[in-house]
Amino acid sequence: MFARQRVLNLVAAAAFAAVAMTGCEKLVDTLDPDPGSSETLKIGVIQPHGYFVSFARGAELARMELNAEGGVLGRQIEFIYRDNQKGLVFPTPESTIQAAEELIIGEKVFALLGPTFSSNAIHLGDIAQQSQTPVLVNATSGAVSASSDYIFLVAGTTGSQGEGLAKFALSPDNLGAKTAAALFQAGDLYSEVLVEAFAEKFEELGGSVLARETYEVGSETFAGSLQRALAGSPDVVLMASFAPEVPLAINEAREAGYEGVFLGGTGWNDPDSFFHALEDNSVLNGSFFTSNFSAEAPGESVQRFVAGYKAAYGTTPPGQSSKGYDAMKLLAQAIETAGKLDAPAVRDALAATSNYEGATAIVRYNEHRQPLKEIVIMTIQNGESTFYQLLAP
């Protein structure tokens, strides 16, 4: 079954109760003046049930580790979940805003982890700013962190992914491509930014982008768009979006006789859905995609995370899990650095983060609250993803 039909399976299940909420005007005035006054530190997690569920699993692992070590400022961490995909094919800005309001106003959480997808996360800027709520998102568009100085990216930006993919594709030591095309989900911010960054860098370095085509979310056939994208027989095709559409489109392209290389971004990095869209994943072999994480990467902190995730869930951690884990660990580190549950102080401590080592490594944050970190290139062989190489930040 497709990922959007799968049921969220978390270590600590939470009821997704419907809470009537008002608008976000003057949110600061509606909040508990000391969100940490209870015995627990309440953190909100916005997690769609059908996409990238390992983000929440990674965050849960970090929460359990921190609580076992005494919590944060002596308080045990409590997660409160909201599903912003409930009853929907794809999470929407409206459902995401509602989830954030329920958590910030109703539950009085101190901070948010999530949401997933830049096209949703960008709409939380006003809420985060007015309520002074730190938000660490599972999104990668630079426009998301630019929407509020309380919003931080955990992964490298979509733009850096696109530029890295372009350099990788053009390099004679890698693919040696000269022509490219792109196929992506219409109206999705992440996909649009990834394609634009890739195309700009690809052409700047001497390549030619022959076509940019879109499809609607939920599509199961791509005949017109795919035909136009493949018309010039491009060396590589950037499939810039998510499962199940990307694997379905790749399969359709192979059936049509296309023999070039497919590329993707971190939107591919969800094996729970990406490798369940097709009965035969061999058509995905030889493709490449970007990630901020590889379980095969060296480093004590990385391998400690891998071991902990395997112990908790019985499987190797996928890339999205690293973002949930790092989001919670970064937040906890910033709270401890601030020494108090004061949102502006925690925001400033997050912004000053440097030389962080967790599931991934962050050299520092720039002035736009975007992390400087390596890009991992993954490849698909034998129907599963594996580490290929690192690209310097």
Summary of the structure (lengths in Angstrom):
residues: 393
radius of gyration: 20.3
end to end distance: 36.7
largest distance: 62.7
contacts: 1443
relative contact order: 0.14
helix: 40%
strand: 21%
